[in-house]
């Protein structure tokens, strides 16, 4: 018989007060990206520290790799912008971190011709 009241750390259970004291940090985000004229979103798992530019690049790469329809005229991520929705006129800054956006669903469309 084991004497002593100290429990093994691997069997320790966190209490409610332990949970309040700990700061949990996001390690991954599930992000949905709709690409203009596409039938369904591209789902990605990204780090919250990734930027808008990295999200655009990853979404375009997956779209092209999966041979989704309609085919894109250009596969260069620099030719696209990220918006909160298809109804939002303001594009998001490419250097903005995903964790700061407050949203997990986005819309990618080609940059307007100048």
C-alpha positions as CSV (number, residue, x, y, z in Angstrom):
1,X,0.0,0.0,0.0
2,X,1.3,3.4,-1.0
3,X,1.5,5.9,1.8
4,X,1.3,9.6,1.4
5,X,-1.3,12.0,0.1
6,X,0.7,13.4,-2.8
7,X,-0.7,12.3,-6.2
8,X,1.5,11.5,-9.2
9,X,1.7,14.4,-11.6
10,X,0.4,12.3,-14.5
11,X,-2.8,11.7,-12.7
12,X,-3.3,15.2,-11.3
13,X,-6.6,16.9,-12.2
14,X,-6.7,20.6,-12.9
15,X,-9.1,22.4,-10.7
16,X,-11.3,25.4,-11.7
17,X,-8.9,27.8,-10.0
18,X,-6.0,26.3,-12.0
19,X,-7.9,27.0,-15.2
20,X,-8.5,30.6,-14.3
21,X,-4.8,31.1,-13.6
22,X,-3.6,29.7,-16.9
23,X,-3.5,31.7,-20.1
24,X,-4.3,29.5,-23.1
25,X,-2.8,30.5,-26.4
26,X,-4.3,29.7,-29.7
27,X,-2.0,27.4,-31.7
28,X,-4.1,26.8,-34.8
29,X,-7.1,28.4,-36.5
30,X,-9.6,26.8,-38.8
31,X,-10.2,29.3,-41.6
32,X,-12.8,29.2,-44.4
33,X,-12.0,31.1,-47.6
34,X,-14.5,31.6,-50.4
35,X,-12.9,32.4,-53.7
36,X,-14.9,34.5,-56.2
37,X,-17.2,32.3,-58.4
38,X,-16.2,29.1,-56.5
39,X,-18.9,26.8,-55.4
40,X,-17.5,26.1,-51.9
41,X,-15.0,27.4,-49.4
42,X,-11.4,26.3,-49.1
43,X,-10.8,25.1,-45.5
44,X,-7.4,25.8,-44.0
45,X,-5.7,25.2,-40.7
46,X,-3.4,28.2,-40.1
47,X,-1.3,29.6,-37.3
48,X,-2.8,32.7,-35.7
49,X,0.6,34.4,-36.3
50,X,0.2,33.9,-40.1
51,X,-0.6,37.0,-42.1
52,X,-3.3,37.8,-44.6
53,X,-0.8,37.5,-47.4
54,X,0.1,34.0,-46.3
55,X,-3.6,33.0,-46.0
56,X,-4.2,34.2,-49.6
57,X,-1.2,32.3,-50.8
58,X,-2.3,29.1,-49.1
59,X,-5.9,29.3,-50.2
60,X,-4.9,29.9,-53.9
61,X,-2.4,27.0,-53.8
62,X,-5.0,24.6,-52.4
63,X,-7.6,25.8,-54.9
64,X,-5.2,25.2,-57.8
65,X,-3.8,21.9,-56.4
66,X,-7.3,20.5,-56.0
67,X,-8.2,21.6,-59.6
68,X,-11.3,23.3,-58.4
69,X,-13.7,25.0,-60.8
70,X,-13.9,27.5,-62.3
71,X,-10.2,27.5,-63.0
72,X,-8.4,30.7,-62.0
73,X,-7.0,33.0,-64.7
74,X,-4.0,33.6,-62.5
75,X,-2.4,31.5,-59.8
76,X,-0.2,34.3,-58.5
77,X,-1.4,35.2,-55.0
78,X,-0.2,38.8,-55.5
79,X,-3.1,39.2,-58.0
80,X,-5.7,38.7,-55.2
81,X,-7.2,40.5,-52.2
82,X,-8.8,39.2,-49.0
83,X,-12.1,40.7,-47.8
84,X,-14.4,39.9,-44.8
85,X,-17.2,39.1,-47.3
86,X,-18.1,39.5,-50.9
87,X,-20.1,42.6,-49.9
88,X,-17.1,44.3,-48.2
89,X,-15.3,46.9,-50.4
90,X,-12.3,47.2,-48.1
91,X,-9.5,44.7,-48.6
92,X,-7.5,43.6,-45.6
93,X,-3.8,44.5,-45.3
94,X,-1.5,41.7,-46.3
95,X,0.7,42.1,-43.3
96,X,-2.1,41.9,-40.8
97,X,-2.0,38.8,-38.5
98,X,-5.0,36.4,-38.6
99,X,-5.3,36.5,-34.8
100,X,-6.1,40.2,-35.0
101,X,-8.9,40.0,-37.6
102,X,-11.7,38.7,-35.3
103,X,-13.2,36.6,-38.1
104,X,-12.6,33.1,-39.5
105,X,-14.4,33.3,-42.8
106,X,-13.2,35.4,-45.7
107,X,-13.6,36.1,-49.4
108,X,-10.8,36.2,-52.0
109,X,-11.3,38.1,-55.2
110,X,-9.0,39.4,-58.0
111,X,-7.5,42.8,-57.5
112,X,-9.3,45.4,-59.6
113,X,-7.5,46.3,-62.9
114,X,-5.8,49.6,-62.9
